[in-house]
Amino acid sequence: MTCPMNWKKFLIGVSVGFASAYLLNKTMSDKGISAEKALRNVKNAFKQNGPISGSWIHMVPEEYTKNQILYKVYKGGISRETAEGLKQHEFVVDATTGTILEIN
């Protein structure tokens, strides 16, 4: 049984639509991590050395250059109570991989 020409066009259109949706979804997921996930990663790293008392992150990634390499990053901070009092740390996290690039 042969398909009429309209069915062939329809099936081709559906196939192209599914392929496009798959590629778009793959591209969007490869863009990087969310600010929430970046903050969670940093907090988990800091918690290995004791409890933290507060944290914040700037939700919009920005450009950052380190060692002549341009990154898209999130910037934020962590605070922790120590024997000397409240200690604050600022951090820079790669928005693509979640790697901590700098802690001050």
ChimeraX commands (.cxc) that place a marker at each C-alpha (Angstrom):
marker #1 position 0.00,0.00,0.00 radius 0.5
marker #1 position 1.46,3.37,-0.96 radius 0.5
marker #1 position 0.97,6.56,0.99 radius 0.5
marker #1 position -0.64,9.46,-0.76 radius 0.5
marker #1 position 1.68,12.45,-1.22 radius 0.5
marker #1 position 0.01,14.36,1.65 radius 0.5
marker #1 position 0.83,11.59,4.15 radius 0.5
marker #1 position 4.47,11.52,3.04 radius 0.5
marker #1 position 4.78,15.27,3.56 radius 0.5
marker #1 position 3.07,14.96,6.93 radius 0.5
marker #1 position 5.39,12.17,8.09 radius 0.5
marker #1 position 8.46,14.06,6.89 radius 0.5
marker #1 position 7.25,17.16,8.75 radius 0.5
marker #1 position 6.65,15.21,11.95 radius 0.5
marker #1 position 10.09,13.58,11.69 radius 0.5
marker #1 position 11.82,16.93,11.15 radius 0.5
marker #1 position 9.86,18.40,14.06 radius 0.5
marker #1 position 10.90,15.63,16.45 radius 0.5
marker #1 position 14.54,15.86,15.33 radius 0.5
marker #1 position 14.51,19.64,15.79 radius 0.5
marker #1 position 12.97,19.38,19.25 radius 0.5
marker #1 position 15.56,16.78,20.29 radius 0.5
marker #1 position 18.47,18.91,19.06 radius 0.5
marker #1 position 17.09,22.05,20.70 radius 0.5
marker #1 position 16.64,20.23,24.00 radius 0.5
marker #1 position 20.20,18.86,23.80 radius 0.5
marker #1 position 21.60,22.31,23.02 radius 0.5
marker #1 position 19.70,23.94,25.90 radius 0.5
marker #1 position 20.87,21.31,28.39 radius 0.5
marker #1 position 24.51,21.76,27.28 radius 0.5
marker #1 position 24.43,25.47,28.15 radius 0.5
marker #1 position 25.52,24.90,31.71 radius 0.5
marker #1 position 24.23,24.64,35.21 radius 0.5
marker #1 position 21.73,26.76,37.07 radius 0.5
marker #1 position 22.78,29.25,39.72 radius 0.5
marker #1 position 21.01,27.12,42.33 radius 0.5
marker #1 position 23.04,24.05,41.38 radius 0.5
marker #1 position 26.28,26.08,41.38 radius 0.5
marker #1 position 25.50,27.35,44.89 radius 0.5
marker #1 position 24.64,23.83,46.06 radius 0.5
marker #1 position 28.03,22.58,44.77 radius 0.5
marker #1 position 29.92,25.37,46.55 radius 0.5
marker #1 position 27.98,24.82,49.79 radius 0.5
marker #1 position 28.74,21.09,49.68 radius 0.5
marker #1 position 32.45,21.84,49.21 radius 0.5
marker #1 position 32.47,24.29,52.14 radius 0.5
marker #1 position 30.49,21.92,54.40 radius 0.5
marker #1 position 33.40,19.47,54.26 radius 0.5
marker #1 position 35.28,21.89,56.55 radius 0.5
marker #1 position 32.40,22.61,58.92 radius 0.5
marker #1 position 28.92,24.12,58.96 radius 0.5
marker #1 position 28.04,27.28,57.07 radius 0.5
marker #1 position 25.73,29.97,58.39 radius 0.5
marker #1 position 24.67,31.72,55.18 radius 0.5
marker #1 position 25.10,31.90,51.43 radius 0.5
marker #1 position 24.10,33.93,48.39 radius 0.5
marker #1 position 24.66,33.85,44.62 radius 0.5
marker #1 position 24.10,36.32,41.81 radius 0.5
marker #1 position 21.58,34.56,39.54 radius 0.5
marker #1 position 22.76,36.06,36.22 radius 0.5
marker #1 position 26.00,34.68,34.78 radius 0.5
marker #1 position 28.62,37.25,33.81 radius 0.5
marker #1 position 31.86,37.25,31.87 radius 0.5
marker #1 position 35.03,36.72,33.88 radius 0.5
marker #1 position 38.64,36.46,32.73 radius 0.5
marker #1 position 41.17,34.35,34.60 radius 0.5
marker #1 position 44.62,33.49,33.24 radius 0.5
marker #1 position 43.64,35.08,29.92 radius 0.5
marker #1 position 40.67,32.69,29.55 radius 0.5
marker #1 position 37.14,34.06,29.30 radius 0.5
marker #1 position 34.49,32.26,31.36 radius 0.5
marker #1 position 30.79,32.69,32.02 radius 0.5
marker #1 position 30.52,32.61,35.80 radius 0.5
marker #1 position 28.28,32.99,38.81 radius 0.5
marker #1 position 29.58,35.03,41.74 radius 0.5
marker #1 position 28.44,34.57,45.30 radius 0.5
marker #1 position 29.39,34.27,48.92 radius 0.5
marker #1 position 29.42,31.94,51.90 radius 0.5
marker #1 position 29.59,32.86,55.58 radius 0.5
marker #1 position 30.57,30.68,58.48 radius 0.5
marker #1 position 30.86,31.14,62.23 radius 0.5
marker #1 position 34.38,30.53,63.55 radius 0.5
marker #1 position 36.01,30.96,66.95 radius 0.5
marker #1 position 37.16,34.39,65.74 radius 0.5
marker #1 position 33.65,35.40,64.66 radius 0.5
marker #1 position 31.78,35.51,61.35 radius 0.5
marker #1 position 34.04,34.78,58.38 radius 0.5
marker #1 position 32.90,35.63,54.83 radius 0.5
marker #1 position 34.16,34.07,51.62 radius 0.5
marker #1 position 33.39,35.20,48.07 radius 0.5
marker #1 position 33.52,32.68,45.25 radius 0.5
marker #1 position 33.49,32.50,41.46 radius 0.5
marker #1 position 31.97,29.41,39.81 radius 0.5
marker #1 position 32.12,28.42,36.12 radius 0.5
marker #1 position 28.50,28.60,34.91 radius 0.5
marker #1 position 29.11,25.85,32.34 radius 0.5
marker #1 position 30.79,23.16,34.45 radius 0.5
marker #1 position 30.17,24.20,38.04 radius 0.5
marker #1 position 33.90,24.26,38.79 radius 0.5
marker #1 position 34.94,26.64,41.56 radius 0.5
marker #1 position 37.44,29.01,39.90 radius 0.5
marker #1 position 38.26,31.27,42.83 radius 0.5
marker #1 position 37.61,31.73,46.55 radius 0.5
marker #1 position 38.53,34.95,48.40 radius 0.5
marker link #1:1,2 radius 0.2
marker link #1:2,3 radius 0.2
marker link #1:3,4 radius 0.2
marker link #1:4,5 radius 0.2
marker link #1:5,6 radius 0.2
marker link #1:6,7 radius 0.2
marker link #1:7,8 radius 0.2
marker link #1:8,9 radius 0.2
marker link #1:9,10 radius 0.2
marker link #1:10,11 radius 0.2
marker link #1:11,12 radius 0.2
marker link #1:12,13 radius 0.2
marker link #1:13,14 radius 0.2
marker link #1:14,15 radius 0.2
marker link #1:15,16 radius 0.2
marker link #1:16,17 radius 0.2
marker link #1:17,18 radius 0.2
marker link #1:18,19 radius 0.2
marker link #1:19,20 radius 0.2
marker link #1:20,21 radius 0.2
marker link #1:21,22 radius 0.2
marker link #1:22,23 radius 0.2
marker link #1:23,24 radius 0.2
marker link #1:24,25 radius 0.2
marker link #1:25,26 radius 0.2
marker link #1:26,27 radius 0.2
marker link #1:27,28 radius 0.2
marker link #1:28,29 radius 0.2
marker link #1:29,30 radius 0.2
marker link #1:30,31 radius 0.2
marker link #1:31,32 radius 0.2
marker link #1:32,33 radius 0.2
marker link #1:33,34 radius 0.2
marker link #1:34,35 radius 0.2
marker link #1:35,36 radius 0.2
marker link #1:36,37 radius 0.2
marker link #1:37,38 radius 0.2
marker link #1:38,39 radius 0.2
marker link #1:39,40 radius 0.2
marker link #1:40,41 radius 0.2
marker link #1:41,42 radius 0.2
marker link #1:42,43 radius 0.2
marker link #1:43,44 radius 0.2
marker link #1:44,45 radius 0.2
marker link #1:45,46 radius 0.2
marker link #1:46,47 radius 0.2
marker link #1:47,48 radius 0.2
marker link #1:48,49 radius 0.2
marker link #1:49,50 radius 0.2
marker link #1:50,51 radius 0.2
marker link #1:51,52 radius 0.2
marker link #1:52,53 radius 0.2
marker link #1:53,54 radius 0.2
marker link #1:54,55 radius 0.2
marker link #1:55,56 radius 0.2
marker link #1:56,57 radius 0.2
marker link #1:57,58 radius 0.2
marker link #1:58,59 radius 0.2
marker link #1:59,60 radius 0.2
marker link #1:60,61 radius 0.2
marker link #1:61,62 radius 0.2
marker link #1:62,63 radius 0.2
marker link #1:63,64 radius 0.2
marker link #1:64,65 radius 0.2
marker link #1:65,66 radius 0.2
marker link #1:66,67 radius 0.2
marker link #1:67,68 radius 0.2
marker link #1:68,69 radius 0.2
marker link #1:69,70 radius 0.2
marker link #1:70,71 radius 0.2
marker link #1:71,72 radius 0.2
marker link #1:72,73 radius 0.2
marker link #1:73,74 radius 0.2
marker link #1:74,75 radius 0.2
marker link #1:75,76 radius 0.2
marker link #1:76,77 radius 0.2
marker link #1:77,78 radius 0.2
marker link #1:78,79 radius 0.2
marker link #1:79,80 radius 0.2
marker link #1:80,81 radius 0.2
marker link #1:81,82 radius 0.2
marker link #1:82,83 radius 0.2
marker link #1:83,84 radius 0.2
marker link #1:84,85 radius 0.2
marker link #1:85,86 radius 0.2
marker link #1:86,87 radius 0.2
marker link #1:87,88 radius 0.2
marker link #1:88,89 radius 0.2
marker link #1:89,90 radius 0.2
marker link #1:90,91 radius 0.2
marker link #1:91,92 radius 0.2
marker link #1:92,93 radius 0.2
marker link #1:93,94 radius 0.2
marker link #1:94,95 radius 0.2
marker link #1:95,96 radius 0.2
marker link #1:96,97 radius 0.2
marker link #1:97,98 radius 0.2
marker link #1:98,99 radius 0.2
marker link #1:99,100 radius 0.2
marker link #1:100,101 radius 0.2
marker link #1:101,102 radius 0.2
marker link #1:102,103 radius 0.2
marker link #1:103,104 radius 0.2
view
